[in-house]
Amino acid sequence: MAEFGSSTIDCGVVEAVQTQVFDVVVIGGGPSGMAAALAAHKAGARVAIVEREQHLGGILRQCIHPGFGLSHFKQELTGPEYAQRFIDQVHATDIALFLNSMVLGIDSGEPAEDTAVHAVTLMSPAGMLQLTGRAVVLAMGCRERTRSEIKIPGSRPAGVFTAGLAQRYINIENLKPGSRAVILGSGDIGLIMARRCTLEGISVEGVYELMPYANGLRRNVKNCLDDFDIPLHLSTTVTRVIGHDRVEAVEVSQVDERLAPIPGTERVVPCDTLLLSVGLIPENELSVAAGVELDPRTRGAVVDQSLQTGVPGIFACGNVLHVHDLADNVTTESEHAGAAAAAYALGGGAETNAVADTSCELTVSPAGIAGYALPGRITAVALTKLNFRVRRPVDTARVRILANGEEVFAGKVRAFKPSVMESFPLPAKVIQRALDLGASEIVLSVDPVEEA
Ligand SMILES: Cc1cc2nc3c(=O)[nH]c(=O)nc-3n(C[C@H](O)[C@H](O)[C@H](O)COP(=O)(O)OP(=O)(O)OC[C@H]3O[C@@H](n4cnc5c(N)ncnc54)[C@H](O)[C@@H]3O)c2cc1C
């Protein structure tokens, strides 16, 4: 007979998995999970956080650069400092913490009903556990796209890392990934790693970006590249990795307007390290298995204005919902999700969700250069925060809301960049107007003014 935590295994017979009961179970202990848990706890719910790492804090533990907290705390903090403020708050409550614990699945019954209690199964150091909650908050963050996802040709030597992995090696493990690096992708993680590598004595040959514009925040281009004389090569990509055991060089090529490499522009750049900062993918395998519908544009859940997914009682926030550029925005969004999850759990059903309104059911679709619109559904006539991102930079564009072809809202003309997540409050009277027009869909359209 083998002891396995609190369960006992005997000739293949496993005792019932231990179950603990909560109102709200939060999956993920990054900034989104902590903010959601604190908001749910403040609303009076019994809350648990499940985190697969040994520590709370999520990805912020390795983001040792400043730039966090400017809007939330009106103070510039590093990632670990920002995370610590929430860790301290969590520790000051009776929120149950399950660290070193990986959630394996969410069982919401079949089919998921309004009255369902969700069972979250996790593997903890004490063995398999089940936590039940009337509400679950998905806060699992995202992972980085890898070489295989962008299919860079060439050999397969050591020395190709995602930028976040290199960030972990340097900032947490105190390991040096290489001596001479090329960075592919000008997203914020790539820009920040260009500076970090330089500060750690790794020579950065350049940052190469497929698009004709930088993908990171303007302040990061200035603070991380311009201030360190690191060249940024736009409309250029890595077309081959060269090297046997270890990277010896990469071949870079310019691309045309269709983003295809231009023959004859190939150039070999000697290096021993290639860092990839080529996008993030929300970690939604658990969500899909639980029956949550995903939006193909965000690769996160389709949610309503209270950030509830299509499965009653399951909410989503932070990077698992859509990729954020600022942790401060993650916190604000997640507090909203946590409060809504507590209202749902304590209220006893979707119909008691403070803002739900059975006569209101609108889908929200992006148009023009808007890449996505979130929430994807509006089920209440109430002030609603709409988030979106544009697909390309423009100097002058206008945000409009259309219902049955009629313009029901128009924002100011201004510049938009893909690196910045935009949001604005949609007044209740605009939603009511759309309903009065008999619309079942509203369209969030971002239209460049010069092309109008
Ligand atoms: C490599 C990298 C670097 C970044 N650098 C910056 C930066 O410098 N500045 C900035 O503003 N933003 C940065 N970001 C964006 C950053 O992710 C967000 O600002 C913010 O941290 C997102 O918070 P989150 O809680 O949604 O996700 P995360 O911080 O990623 O937290 C998610 C947590 O969920 C846990 N988890 C996932 N699946 C499970 C499971 N099945 N069971 C249990 N736990 C699970 C993970 O272990 C993790 O701790 C970075 C992102 C990445 C990926």
The ligand as an SDF file (V2000), in Angstrom:
LIG
                    3D

 53 58  0  0  0  0  0  0  0  0999 V2000
    7.3460   36.5570  -20.5130 C   0  0  0  0  0  0  0  0  0  0  0  0
    6.4270   37.6940  -20.2150 C   0  0  0  0  0  0  0  0  0  0  0  0
    6.9510   38.9300  -19.8240 C   0  0  0  0  0  0  0  0  0  0  0  0
    6.1060   40.0030  -19.5640 C   0  0  0  0  0  0  0  0  0  0  0  0
    6.6230   41.1970  -19.2190 N   0  0  0  0  0  0  0  0  0  0  0  0
    5.7960   42.2230  -18.9150 C   0  0  0  0  0  0  0  0  0  0  0  0
    6.2890   43.4680  -18.4970 C   0  0  0  0  0  0  0  0  0  0  0  0
    7.4830   43.6330  -18.4440 O   0  0  0  0  0  0  0  0  0  0  0  0
    5.4220   44.4570  -18.1680 N   0  0  0  0  0  0  0  0  0  0  0  0
    4.0530   44.2850  -18.2250 C   0  0  0  0  0  0  0  0  0  0  0  0
    3.2710   45.2140  -17.8810 O   0  0  0  0  0  0  0  0  0  0  0  0
    3.5590   43.1170  -18.6380 N   0  0  0  0  0  0  0  0  0  0  0  0
    4.3930   42.1090  -18.9790 C   0  0  0  0  0  0  0  0  0  0  0  0
    3.8950   40.9310  -19.4130 N   0  0  0  0  0  0  0  0  0  0  0  0
    2.4650   40.8680  -19.5230 C   0  0  0  0  0  0  0  0  0  0  0  0
    1.9830   40.2980  -18.2140 C   0  0  0  0  0  0  0  0  0  0  0  0
    1.7290   38.9290  -18.4360 O   0  0  0  0  0  0  0  0  0  0  0  0
    0.7310   40.9490  -17.6910 C   0  0  0  0  0  0  0  0  0  0  0  0
    0.9550   42.3070  -17.4780 O   0  0  0  0  0  0  0  0  0  0  0  0
    0.2700   40.3000  -16.3790 C   0  0  0  0  0  0  0  0  0  0  0  0
    1.3160   39.7030  -15.6730 O   0  0  0  0  0  0  0  0  0  0  0  0
   -0.7710   39.2840  -16.6720 C   0  0  0  0  0  0  0  0  0  0  0  0
   -1.2590   38.8190  -15.4570 O   0  0  0  0  0  0  0  0  0  0  0  0
   -2.0360   37.4560  -15.3720 P   0  0  0  0  0  0  0  0  0  0  0  0
   -2.3110   37.2550  -13.9270 O   0  0  0  0  0  0  0  0  0  0  0  0
   -3.1770   37.4920  -16.3110 O   0  0  0  0  0  0  0  0  0  0  0  0
   -1.0110   36.3780  -15.9300 O   0  0  0  0  0  0  0  0  0  0  0  0
    0.3160   35.7610  -15.2840 P   0  0  0  0  0  0  0  0  0  0  0  0
    1.1110   36.8080  -14.5960 O   0  0  0  0  0  0  0  0  0  0  0  0
    0.9690   35.0190  -16.3800 O   0  0  0  0  0  0  0  0  0  0  0  0
   -0.2460   34.7450  -14.1890 O   0  0  0  0  0  0  0  0  0  0  0  0
   -0.9390   33.5600  -14.5210 C   0  0  0  0  0  0  0  0  0  0  0  0
   -0.6710   32.5440  -13.4400 C   0  0  0  0  0  0  0  0  0  0  0  0
   -1.5140   31.4180  -13.6540 O   0  0  0  0  0  0  0  0  0  0  0  0
   -0.7870   30.2570  -13.3130 C   0  0  0  0  0  0  0  0  0  0  0  0
   -1.4080   29.1030  -13.9790 N   0  0  0  0  0  0  0  0  0  0  0  0
   -1.5830   28.9070  -15.3020 C   0  0  0  0  0  0  0  0  0  0  0  0
   -2.1880   27.7330  -15.5420 N   0  0  0  0  0  0  0  0  0  0  0  0
   -2.4020   27.1700  -14.3370 C   0  0  0  0  0  0  0  0  0  0  0  0
   -2.9920   25.9300  -13.9220 C   0  0  0  0  0  0  0  0  0  0  0  0
   -3.4780   25.0340  -14.8040 N   0  0  0  0  0  0  0  0  0  0  0  0
   -3.0530   25.6560  -12.5980 N   0  0  0  0  0  0  0  0  0  0  0  0
   -2.5650   26.5350  -11.6890 C   0  0  0  0  0  0  0  0  0  0  0  0
   -2.0040   27.7290  -12.0240 N   0  0  0  0  0  0  0  0  0  0  0  0
   -1.9230   28.0460  -13.3350 C   0  0  0  0  0  0  0  0  0  0  0  0
    0.6310   30.5470  -13.8060 C   0  0  0  0  0  0  0  0  0  0  0  0
    1.6010   29.7520  -13.1680 O   0  0  0  0  0  0  0  0  0  0  0  0
    0.7650   32.0320  -13.4560 C   0  0  0  0  0  0  0  0  0  0  0  0
    1.3440   32.2460  -12.2000 O   0  0  0  0  0  0  0  0  0  0  0  0
    4.7080   39.8440  -19.6770 C   0  0  0  0  0  0  0  0  0  0  0  0
    4.1930   38.6070  -20.0800 C   0  0  0  0  0  0  0  0  0  0  0  0
    5.0320   37.5390  -20.3440 C   0  0  0  0  0  0  0  0  0  0  0  0
    4.4390   36.2160  -20.7660 C   0  0  0  0  0  0  0  0  0  0  0  0
  1  2  1  0
  2  3  1  0
  2 52  2  0
  3  4  2  0
  4  5  1  0
  4 50  1  0
  5  6  2  0
  6  7  1  0
  6 13  1  0
  7  8  2  0
  7  9  1  0
  9 10  1  0
 10 11  2  0
 10 12  1  0
 12 13  2  0
 13 14  1  0
 14 15  1  0
 14 50  1  0
 15 16  1  0
 16 17  1  0
 16 18  1  0
 18 19  1  0
 18 20  1  0
 20 21  1  0
 20 22  1  0
 22 23  1  0
 23 24  1  0
 24 25  2  0
 24 26  1  0
 24 27  1  0
 27 28  1  0
 28 29  2  0
 28 30  1  0
 28 31  1  0
 31 32  1  0
 32 33  1  0
 33 34  1  0
 33 48  1  0
 34 35  1  0
 35 36  1  0
 35 46  1  0
 36 37  1  0
 36 45  1  0
 37 38  2  0
 38 39  1  0
 39 40  1  0
 39 45  2  0
 40 41  1  0
 40 42  2  0
 42 43  1  0
 43 44  2  0
 44 45  1  0
 46 47  1  0
 46 48  1  0
 48 49  1  0
 50 51  2  0
 51 52  1  0
 52 53  1  0
M  END
$$$$
